[in-house]
């Protein structure tokens, strides 16, 4: 296995507090779907991460690195554990936390029966605050430090989310959901023009405030009028060079695709609907993408979009099965990460999602191993969100968002690990068995928050 290179960052400030985290370390620096896998990661069996002012300033072999920092007085040591970058959830609905695990049928029936009534409750700021608190507790408990998150129609839902994120200093992406037709009046925007004015006001309030980032979020094409999609595209294009995102759903279920075709008969495919309104560009993130044509993959690649694979939701709602080998076709790969899609997804754990991704692939006579899976959960997610220069890897200059995976979270798994070989065999066991206590600790900006 490759070793993390000893590196020292010039931002080190003698005399300022320095923190260390010691143990086995695994981090990716390249895409194993496109390059030889053994060339894409760094692993060290006794390493240290050195943190100052919320950033990683050094990492390497413990014995060779710790001596350079005599002022380390705060050192956390993890035995029988693996230190990795914090997990990245590329698509999740925090507002659906209260309805997770609701009986499914078809996607559209499930939305009408459970999703829309639940999201209508977020007009109440107190309710939104309560859900945001629980949502963040669940994310951090499971080692997720960044997420790309749907709020809902109401300003209260956005403020509650970002206020809670700001309290933890997490790097999060969210925004008001734009939806002005084909859903209950209690959730519907009063007008396309007013909805986009409100979205821009929230963007100006929250984007780049600390570590917060804003996304323009039309729910999906059927719940926005052409006028709202046009205005959303104009808003996105006005701010795209300020790193604002566009986040929506694409090609999740055949019934959804058929509906889009009825509403937009002049467009050749679902992706072209969004592209025609200026919504497909370098910071567009498309959730699901289960039933995608070659022409659409070409467009997503050409426009440098990100795609979120949501395997638990694939299995729970039975909408479609994602084909990672199409997304990562070497002639036109797209940026690919993992999403929990709570509440279509049935848990907040990215490692458990990886186990489901294996199952989704196996149902199509393919497989995906632990090495590529962990890449998707960390650096792949960062690349999907165009944040690979800030998060998703353990290296000097990166923000110190870190998860600590317990390699022996139960008596049985500790025994099972006696029969596993390298670190990736052990990770595959954990992904497959999916224990709820897989995460031992979570750090945000170098501060332990779980």
Number of C-alpha atoms within 10 A of each C-alpha: 12 12 16 21 14 14 13 18 13 10 14 19 12 11 7 10 13 23 21 23 22 23 22 24 26 22 23 27 17 20 20 19 18 13 11 10 14 12 14 19 20 20 22 22 17 15 25 27 28 27 26 22 18 19 21 27 25 28 28 26 22 20 11 12 18 20 10 11 15 9 14 17 11 11 14 13 12 18 12 12 20 23 27 24 30 28 32 30 32 32 28 26 22 26 27 24 23 17 17 18 15 14 13 16 14 13 18 13 11 16 16 13 14 18 21 18 16 17 24 18 18 24 17 12 17 14 14 23 20 13 21 25 15 14 21 19 13 16 22 26 22 28 31 29 30 26 25 27 27 28 30 30 28 26 20 19 30 29 22 21 27 27 16 18 21 16 8 16 18 23 23 20 27 31 33 29 27 31 27 26 19 11 17 13 11 14 22 23 22 13 15 22 13 12 24 23 14 16 25 20 12 18 23 12 12 22 20 16 13 12 15 18 21 30 29 28 30 28 21 20 25 21 18 22 17 18 14 25 27 18 18 28 24 16 21 26 18 11 16 18 11 12 17 22 27 28 30 22 18 24 25 25 22 14 14 19 19 15 15 20 17 11 15 17 12 10 15 12 19 21 23 18 22 22 16 13 17 19 29 27 23 22 23 27 32 26 24 28 25 21 18 20 15 11 12 18 21 16 19 26 20 15 16 20 24 28 28 29 30 32 30 27 25 23 18 17 18 15 21 19 24 23 18 21 14 15 22 18 14 12 9 14 20 25 23 27 29 32 33 29 30 24 24 29 24 21 21 26 27 27 31 23 29 31 23 21 27 20 20 24 18 12 10 11 8 13 14 17 15 22 20 18 25 27 27 32 26 28 29 30 31 28 23 27 29 21 14 17 13 18 28 32 29 31 28 22 20 21 26 30 30 28 26 24 25 21 21 19 18 13 8 9 16 14 11 13 18 9 9 14 9 9 19 16 16 19 23 21 19 24 24 17 14 18 16 14 14 24 23 19 20 27 22 25 22 23 17 14 15 16
